[in-house]
Amino acid sequence: MMQEKDMVSDVLSMTKASMADYTKAIGCTSNQELRRVYQQLRDEAEKFQYELGKIATQKGYYTSPQNATQQDRQQLKSQLSQGMNQTTTNQGTNRGMRS
């Protein structure tokens, strides 16, 4: 039998995946009305994930990271920037191959 903690974890994971899917769909959709629908669905999923995350933390199912130091924040920012730069470079390379 599945424990409540496992169910909460599964729902949080599924919600995060949905948010990623909505974000991808937004980027691929040129129809403004459809974009608004995807944005609304993503925003609702984010709110749900945040609220369920708070409950999970209160119940002790999840321990949020301690306050990050300035160095931690800078390192994360640097890693994310590098990842974005690699993605942009790869997309440019892929586009060039299609031409």
C-alpha positions as CSV (number, residue, x, y, z in Angstrom):
1,M,0.0,0.0,0.0
2,M,1.3,3.4,-1.0
3,Q,2.2,5.8,1.9
4,E,0.8,9.3,1.9
5,K,4.4,10.7,1.6
6,D,4.9,8.7,-1.6
7,M,1.7,9.9,-3.1
8,V,2.5,13.5,-2.3
9,S,6.0,13.0,-3.9
10,D,4.4,11.5,-7.0
11,V,1.9,14.3,-7.4
12,L,4.6,16.9,-6.9
13,S,6.8,15.2,-9.6
14,M,3.8,14.9,-12.0
15,T,3.0,18.6,-11.4
16,K,6.5,19.7,-12.1
17,A,6.6,17.6,-15.3
18,S,3.3,19.2,-16.4
19,M,4.7,22.7,-15.7
20,A,7.7,21.8,-18.0
21,D,5.3,20.5,-20.7
22,Y,3.2,23.7,-20.5
23,T,6.3,25.8,-20.8
24,K,7.5,23.9,-23.8
25,A,4.0,24.2,-25.4
26,I,4.0,27.9,-24.8
27,G,7.3,28.2,-26.7
28,C,6.0,26.2,-29.6
29,T,2.7,27.9,-30.0
30,S,2.2,31.0,-32.1
31,N,-1.6,31.2,-31.5
32,Q,-2.0,33.9,-28.8
33,E,-5.2,32.4,-27.4
34,L,-3.7,29.0,-27.1
35,R,-0.6,30.5,-25.5
36,R,-2.8,32.2,-22.9
37,V,-4.5,28.9,-22.1
38,Y,-1.1,27.1,-21.6
39,Q,0.2,30.0,-19.5
40,Q,-2.9,29.8,-17.3
41,L,-2.6,26.1,-16.9
42,R,1.1,26.5,-16.1
43,D,0.4,29.2,-13.5
44,E,-2.3,27.1,-11.9
45,A,0.1,24.1,-11.7
46,E,2.8,26.3,-10.2
47,K,0.4,27.5,-7.5
48,F,-0.8,24.0,-6.8
49,Q,2.8,22.7,-6.6
50,Y,3.8,25.5,-4.2
51,E,0.8,24.9,-1.9
52,L,1.3,21.1,-1.9
53,G,5.0,21.6,-1.3
54,K,4.3,23.8,1.8
55,I,2.0,21.0,3.1
56,A,4.7,18.4,2.4
57,T,7.2,20.5,4.3
58,Q,4.9,21.0,7.3
59,K,4.3,17.2,7.5
60,G,8.0,16.6,7.3
61,Y,7.9,14.8,3.9
62,Y,10.2,17.3,2.4
63,T,13.0,19.4,3.9
64,S,13.7,22.6,2.1
65,P,17.3,23.6,1.5
66,Q,18.7,25.9,4.1
67,N,19.1,29.5,3.2
68,A,21.7,29.7,0.4
69,T,24.8,31.8,0.9
70,Q,25.7,34.5,-1.6
71,Q,28.4,32.1,-2.9
72,D,25.8,29.3,-3.4
73,R,23.5,31.7,-5.3
74,Q,26.4,32.9,-7.5
75,Q,27.5,29.4,-8.2
76,L,23.9,28.4,-9.2
77,K,23.5,31.5,-11.3
78,S,26.8,30.7,-13.1
79,Q,25.7,27.0,-13.7
80,L,22.4,28.1,-15.0
81,S,24.0,30.7,-17.3
82,Q,26.4,28.1,-18.7
83,G,23.5,25.7,-19.3
84,M,21.5,28.4,-21.1
85,N,24.5,29.3,-23.2
86,Q,25.1,25.7,-24.2
87,T,21.4,25.3,-25.1
88,T,21.5,28.4,-27.2
89,T,24.7,27.2,-28.9
90,N,23.3,23.8,-29.6
91,Q,20.0,25.2,-31.0
92,G,22.0,27.4,-33.3
93,T,24.1,24.4,-34.5
94,N,20.9,22.4,-35.0
95,R,19.3,25.2,-37.0
96,G,22.4,25.4,-39.2
97,M,22.2,21.7,-39.9
98,R,18.6,22.0,-41.1
99,S,19.4,24.7,-43.6
